Amino acid sequence: MEERKSNRRVLTGVVVSDKADKTITVMVETLVKHPLFKKYIRRRKKFMAHDPQNDCGVGDTVSIIEHRPLSARKRWHLVKIMEKAV
């Protein structure tokens, strides 16, 4: 069987909230080079992601993938937990 290539984005970040049911908030940090000063700037953005089994806790490092809209702000899905918080 052929393997399908997915052009969905996969991001890695840290869970900052797990208060909602089956939803986590993931903070993703990226480094962007400033066009004039050529220094790297740290950009942070929060994404709401679907966590069907409520496995994640605050502080976990997770991988999320783009998904169809599940609610007004939730367009990402949990792929795997890379590292559990202590």
C-alpha positions in Angstrom: 0.0 0.0 0.0 1.2 3.5 -0.8 2.3 5.8 2.0 0.5 9.2 1.8 2.6 12.3 2.4 1.0 14.8 4.7 1.6 18.5 4.3 0.3 19.3 7.8 2.5 21.2 10.1 3.9 19.4 13.1 5.0 21.6 16.1 6.7 20.8 19.4 5.9 22.7 22.6 5.2 22.7 26.3 1.7 22.3 27.8 0.8 25.4 29.8 -2.8 24.5 30.6 -4.9 21.4 30.8 -8.0 22.8 32.6 -10.4 22.2 29.8 -11.9 18.8 29.1 -10.0 17.0 26.3 -8.1 20.2 25.4 -4.6 21.4 26.2 -2.9 24.7 25.6 0.5 24.3 24.1 3.2 27.1 24.1 5.4 26.8 21.0 8.7 28.8 20.9 10.4 29.6 17.6 13.6 31.5 16.8 13.2 34.2 14.1 16.1 36.1 12.6 15.6 39.9 12.7 15.8 41.3 9.2 17.8 44.4 10.0 19.8 43.5 13.1 20.4 39.8 12.2 19.8 38.8 15.9 17.6 35.9 16.7 14.4 36.7 18.5 12.4 34.2 20.5 8.7 34.2 19.4 6.0 32.4 21.5 2.6 31.4 20.5 -0.2 29.4 22.2 -2.2 26.7 20.4 -5.3 24.8 21.6 -4.9 21.1 20.8 -7.2 18.1 21.2 -6.2 15.6 23.8 -8.8 12.8 23.6 -7.7 10.8 26.7 -6.7 13.7 28.9 -3.2 12.2 29.2 -1.2 15.5 29.3 -0.3 17.6 32.3 1.1 21.0 32.7 4.9 21.0 31.9 4.8 18.1 29.5 6.6 18.4 26.2 4.3 17.4 23.4 4.1 17.2 19.6 1.0 18.5 17.8 -0.2 18.4 14.2 -2.6 20.5 12.2 -6.1 19.1 12.1 -9.6 20.1 10.9 -11.4 22.6 13.1 -12.8 21.0 16.2 -14.1 24.2 17.8 -13.8 27.9 17.5 -10.1 28.0 18.5 -9.1 24.3 18.4 -7.4 23.3 15.1 -4.5 21.1 16.4 -4.4 17.5 17.5 -2.0 15.8 20.0 0.4 13.4 18.2 2.5 12.2 21.2 3.9 13.1 24.6 7.6 13.4 24.1 8.5 14.0 27.8 6.4 13.9 30.9 6.8 16.7 33.6 8.1 15.6 36.9 
